[in-house]
Amino acid sequence: MANSLLSITAAAAVSSPIQLIFTLLLATLVSLLTIWIVRYNRRYKGLNLPPGPPGWPIVGNLFQVAFSGKLFIHYIRDLRRTYGPILTLRMGVRTLIVVSSGELVHEALVVKGTQFASRPAENTTRNIFSSNKFTVNSAVYGAEWRSLRRNMVSGMLSTTRLREFRPTRNRAMDRFVERMRAEAAASADGASVWVLRNARFAVFCILLAMTFGLLDLDEDHVLRVDAVMKRVLLSVGARMDDYLPFLRPLYARQQAKVLAVRREQVATLRPLIERRRAALRERAATGRCSDAGAGAAAFSYLDSLLELRVEGREGPPTEEELVTLCSEFINGGTDTTATAIEWAAARIIDNPSIQARLQAEIAERVGGQRPVDERDTEGMPYLQAFVKELLRKHPPTYFSLTHAAVQLAQLGGYDVPPDANLEIFLPSISEDPKLWDRPTDFDPDRFLTGGETGDMTGSSGIRMIPFGAGRRICPGLGMGTTHIALMIARMVQAFEWRAHPSQPPIDFKDKVEFTVVMNQPLLAMVHPRNY
């Protein structure tokens, strides 16, 4: 009996401190949440935010969106019917202001371009892969961004620099055609090709050469680098803890995987950086750049980064920052272009008259004597109209890259705080019947006989902005449209494209991966042409 009483007394003595600690921790957590809720509710006190659906405490509209059972694009379309072309969503700690009319986008990005030229705070994962916002796309508006963008445009994307890489593009196009020809020949029916993966490989080869100036990478090496870059893209998607940071401990395992991908990215690209450095040292010492014979280009984007001095910073970019900037250049143009090529092939197969007109224009231009090149494509009005219609109907993303106000600003009569994400919803603009005649039709002739200009910069009004608009317009607009037009021309010149008998009729439904891709990947039949 005495022993039992002693045991109960000891247990009570042990449990009391544990209960006390637990009670204190619980009280602290409740207090912190209470403070956070009060601050959250007062965050925009006195501001006239755009309308939006009422949210829940702490999470705002986050769970309403997550558990709506709809794709985000459809959720926004529904909200737009209720709240109009500018609306607010509270997503945990983040506030999204979604704009979906050409007039409001023009006001934000062109008329008030300097006021909405910044970027919002990155999530934890994107901070890792952007080296704390040290990229052209992610940098906040200011001296650092100006230095990075100026270098990319003058150092790689100017007309002169792009012209220097014509031989590289032509080699990649020859490789593209031969790769599809070999895949078709090896297939059971002698004609089957998967469009997206072949297009992606071709674009990746071009951008890899432009970035590092290395022209002799074999296919296996290219594919290994490509696989790593794909893992990078898959790692930067939004997670629940991006909106509710107090959940971050629950995502420790996912964050460890992200860090592992980052280490792999650095380990994969640093040898390419070192190889280019060695080639440049040899050129400085001997006046020539051998690097395995014809394996090195005269110039690369990396060359400009090695000499880059950023306003407001001491010294050149670090090794990891070089990896980040090189990755931005490669990833920024690979999937967007490859996706466009798959949509183009689908449209060509779906409408044989389009294919016939493209082929006739190519034959008239080059006479069937040689492969078409980009100098030819610049003088092909129907091809250029086809590319414009392609980008109108199938922009690479549903949303333009997120903008943010530099300081408190007004848009459409509403307040936009600087910590809000300004999201530009593109489909409602390119589908607006007030802006386009027959907007649901795919009709390249609208840019030839229909009086449409096809301005993709937004300077004269927002009608289609697949590359964004204003001060933060994508600097790769010229390069992207050049690559798309050239690849389409080479595809049509080299092959007759037909629907694959094993596939259902072409379905133009889409889905979001890194870009907006076909819901059903396109398997096509190709039959070589003689030219």
Sequence and secondary structure as in RCSB ss.txt:
>XXXX:A:sequence
MANSLLSITAAAAVSSPIQLIFTLLLATLVSLLTIWIVRYNRRYKGLNLPPGPPGWPIVGNLFQVAFSGKLFIHY
IRDLRRTYGPILTLRMGVRTLIVVSSGELVHEALVVKGTQFASRPAENTTRNIFSSNKFTVNSAVYGAEWRSLRR
NMVSGMLSTTRLREFRPTRNRAMDRFVERMRAEAAASADGASVWVLRNARFAVFCILLAMTFGLLDLDEDHVLRV
DAVMKRVLLSVGARMDDYLPFLRPLYARQQAKVLAVRREQVATLRPLIERRRAALRERAATGRCSDAGAGAAAFS
YLDSLLELRVEGREGPPTEEELVTLCSEFINGGTDTTATAIEWAAARIIDNPSIQARLQAEIAERVGGQRPVDER
DTEGMPYLQAFVKELLRKHPPTYFSLTHAAVQLAQLGGYDVPPDANLEIFLPSISEDPKLWDRPTDFDPDRFLTG
GETGDMTGSSGIRMIPFGAGRRICPGLGMGTTHIALMIARMVQAFEWRAHPSQPPIDFKDKVEFTVVMNQPLLAM
VHPRNY
>XXXX:A:secstr
 HHHHHHHHHHHHHHHHHHHHHHHHHHHHHHHHHHHHHHHHHTTTT         BTTTBTHHHHHTSSS HHHH
HHHHHHHH SEEEEEETTEEEEEE  HHHHHIIIIITTTTT B     HHHHHHTTTT STTTS TTHHHHHHHH
HHIIIIISHHHHHHTHHHHHHHHHHHHHHHHHHHHHSTTS EEEHHHHHHHHHHHHHHHHHH B    HHHHHHH
HHHHHHHHHHSS  HHHH GGGGGGGHHHHHHHHHHHHHHHHHHHHHHHHHHHHHHHHHHHS   TTTT B S  
HHHHHHT   TT  SS  HHHHHHHHHHHHHHHHHHHHHHHHHHHHHHHH HHHHHHHHHHHHHHHTTSS   HH
HHTT HHHHHHHHHHHHHS S SB   BB SSSEEETTEEE TTSEEEEB HHHHT TTTSSSTTS  GGGGTTS
      S TT  S  TT  GGG  TTHHHHHHHHHHHHHHHHHHEEEEE TTS S    EEESSSEEESS  EEE
EEE   
